[in-house]
Amino acid sequence: MDVETMFLNGNIDKTIFMMQPKNFVQKNSKNLVYKLKKSIYGFKQASRQWYFKFHHVITMCGFEANLVDDCIYHKFYGSKYIFLVLYVDDILLANNDIDILHETKRFLAKNFDMKDLGNASFVLGIKIHRDHSQGSLRLS
């Protein structure tokens, strides 16, 4: 899954002003500045603010962050489970129950502007091999 406007999802916890872009300055308002309400692309802390927002939302849904890597989350329902891997604005989901997968996708789409890219075949240049008959997942 892909987060469409990830940089616009981050909230800003400080007061930040921005000068007007050159082509948008009007003659009678040359000295005005913009007060940012949300994170924007190019803002040095945009990725950080996006992560904090994502972490807050996903943990409110019952996901727990991995102790080793903050961008890996998991959620268990007895013997059923789902893993969520966040890489910038891409989300990789791995699970053993289709209902949990659909529930998680609906939750993500409700909270963020998402695009479902279907089954992943490559991630970070690594090929994903699935064998549904054996219930296996391999990376190469």
C-alpha positions as CSV (number, residue, x, y, z in Angstrom):
1,M,0.0,0.0,0.0
2,D,1.1,3.5,-0.7
3,V,0.3,6.6,1.3
4,E,-0.6,9.3,-1.3
5,T,0.2,12.5,0.6
6,M,2.3,11.4,3.5
7,F,4.1,14.7,4.0
8,L,0.7,16.4,4.4
9,N,-0.3,14.0,7.2
10,G,2.3,15.2,9.7
11,N,1.3,17.7,12.4
12,I,3.7,20.4,13.4
13,D,4.5,20.8,17.1
14,K,6.3,24.2,16.8
15,T,5.4,27.5,15.3
16,I,7.0,27.8,11.8
17,F,6.7,30.6,9.3
18,M,7.6,30.4,5.7
19,M,8.3,33.1,3.1
20,Q,6.0,33.3,0.1
21,P,7.1,31.4,-3.0
22,K,8.5,33.9,-5.6
23,N,5.8,33.4,-8.2
24,F,2.9,33.8,-5.7
25,V,3.9,37.1,-4.1
26,Q,1.3,39.8,-4.7
27,K,2.4,43.5,-4.9
28,N,0.3,44.6,-1.9
29,S,1.5,41.7,0.3
30,K,5.2,41.4,-0.3
31,N,6.1,41.4,3.4
32,L,3.7,38.7,4.5
33,V,4.7,35.2,5.5
34,Y,2.8,31.9,5.9
35,K,2.3,30.2,9.2
36,L,2.5,26.4,8.6
37,K,-0.4,24.3,10.0
38,K,0.8,21.0,8.6
39,S,4.1,19.5,7.4
40,I,4.9,20.1,3.7
41,Y,7.3,18.5,1.3
42,G,10.8,19.9,1.7
43,F,10.3,20.8,5.3
44,K,13.3,19.3,7.1
45,Q,11.3,17.5,9.7
46,A,8.4,16.3,7.4
47,S,9.4,12.7,7.5
48,R,9.8,12.7,11.3
49,Q,6.4,14.4,11.8
50,W,4.8,11.8,9.4
51,Y,6.3,9.0,11.4
52,F,5.0,10.3,14.7
53,K,1.5,10.7,13.2
54,F,1.6,7.2,11.7
55,H,2.9,5.7,14.9
56,H,0.2,7.3,17.0
57,V,-2.6,6.2,14.7
58,I,-1.4,2.6,14.2
59,T,-0.7,2.0,17.9
60,M,-4.2,3.3,18.7
61,C,-5.5,0.4,16.5
62,G,-3.6,-2.1,18.7
63,F,-0.4,-2.6,16.7
64,E,2.8,-2.8,18.7
65,A,6.1,-1.5,17.4
66,N,9.0,-3.9,17.1
67,L,11.7,-3.6,19.8
68,V,14.5,-3.7,17.2
69,D,13.1,-1.7,14.3
70,D,10.6,1.1,14.9
71,C,9.1,0.8,11.5
72,I,7.9,-2.8,11.9
73,Y,4.6,-3.3,13.7
74,H,2.7,-6.4,14.7
75,K,-0.7,-7.4,15.9
76,F,-1.8,-10.8,17.2
77,Y,-5.4,-12.2,17.4
78,G,-4.8,-15.5,19.1
79,S,-3.2,-17.7,16.4
80,K,-3.8,-15.1,13.7
81,Y,-1.4,-12.3,13.1
82,I,-0.5,-9.4,10.8
83,F,2.9,-7.6,10.4
84,L,3.1,-4.1,9.0
85,V,6.4,-2.7,7.6
86,L,6.6,1.1,7.0
87,Y,9.2,2.4,4.6
88,V,8.8,6.1,4.0
89,D,5.4,6.2,2.4
90,D,5.0,2.5,1.5
91,I,3.4,-0.1,3.7
92,L,4.0,-3.8,3.3
93,L,1.5,-6.1,5.0
94,A,2.1,-9.8,5.8
95,N,-0.5,-12.0,7.6
96,N,-2.0,-15.4,7.9
97,D,-5.7,-14.4,7.7
98,I,-7.4,-12.6,4.9
99,D,-10.0,-11.0,7.1
100,I,-7.4,-9.3,9.2
101,L,-5.7,-8.1,6.1
102,H,-8.9,-6.5,4.8
103,E,-9.7,-5.0,8.2
104,T,-6.2,-3.4,8.4
105,K,-6.5,-2.0,4.9
106,R,-9.9,-0.5,5.7
107,F,-8.4,1.1,8.9
108,L,-5.4,2.5,7.0
109,A,-7.7,3.9,4.2
110,K,-10.0,5.5,6.8
111,N,-7.1,7.3,8.5
112,F,-4.8,8.1,5.5
113,D,-5.2,8.7,1.8
114,M,-4.1,5.3,0.6
115,K,-3.6,3.5,-2.7
116,D,-3.7,-0.3,-2.7
117,L,-1.0,-1.5,-5.0
118,G,-2.0,-5.2,-4.7
119,N,0.4,-8.0,-3.9
120,A,4.0,-6.9,-3.5
121,S,6.5,-8.7,-5.8
122,F,9.6,-6.5,-5.0
123,V,10.5,-4.6,-1.9
124,L,13.8,-2.6,-1.7
125,G,15.1,-4.5,-4.7
126,I,14.3,-7.9,-3.1
127,K,12.1,-10.3,-5.0
128,I,9.2,-11.8,-3.0
129,H,8.3,-15.5,-3.8
130,R,4.9,-16.8,-2.5
131,D,3.8,-20.4,-2.5
132,H,0.2,-20.5,-1.3
133,S,0.0,-24.3,-1.5
134,Q,2.9,-24.7,1.0
135,G,2.1,-21.5,2.9
136,S,5.6,-20.1,2.4
137,L,7.1,-16.8,1.7
138,R,10.7,-16.4,0.5
139,L,12.9,-13.5,-0.3
140,S,15.8,-13.4,-2.9
